[in-house]
Amino acid sequence: MNHTFTWHGHSNFMIESGDKTIVIDPFFEGNPSADTGYDSIKSADLVLVTHDHGDHVGQAVDICKATGATLVCLFDLVEGFIEQGLAQDKVIGMNIGGTVELEGIKIKMVQAMHSAANGAPAGFIITYEDGFCVYFAGDTGLFSSMELFGKFHDIDVAMLPMGGWFTMDSKEAAFACKMLGCKKVIPMHFGTFPILEQNTSKFSEYLEGFAPGTKMVEIEPGKSATIAR
């Protein structure tokens, strides 16, 4: 099965796999890197939110209402999304370490080293029916348990922040690839605002040094890349 990743800037991604579509951290309004509005998402099965910062929650509720998608988030955030108009059966709350299976896709919530106004920040390890495994780190600094993720999961693609300031920088993100043992990496959370790293040139150099077996898949905002297992 092919898996197509579309980046809308920052940490805003859509992953299309067969007839299933996952949207993650859909920050459109106020995102200077976004190439389009949230209403461009015409179909979605699942919307994943890593934490409650506005540049990650984005238009998650709007997309779920428009497409009928189910929202997956930390349990502590469920009530807030219901108050915004989502039906109770359309919000799945979980917690770090747990795994839910939706639409035939296993979604494991893992920790992230960051902050949150409510609950805790998280990442997701997504495993498709064909075994294709994606690690979406969310906003995070480098932490040693990433090595355990690589031991428990055969990670095909890691989606890692590398912009610095609010998350790990390019050097640390490259070292994360070494710990994860991922086959490919898609860099994210860079270039959105002036205080972040603006391109992947340093990341590419560090990646060659720390994890030469990991291939970088760079996607421009509004563009897509298709990856097969």
Secondary structure, DSSP 8 states (H G I E B T S, - for coil): -EEEEEE-STT-EEEEETTEEEEES---TT-TT-SS-GGG----SEEE---S-HHHHTTHHHHHHHH--EEEEEGGGHHHHHHTT--GGGEEEE-TT-EEEETTEEEEEEE-SS--SSS--EEEEEE-TT--EEEE--S----TTHHHHHHH---SEEEEE---SSS--HHHHHHHHHHHT-SEEEEES-SSSTTS--SSHHHHHHHHHH-TTSEE----TT-EEEEE-
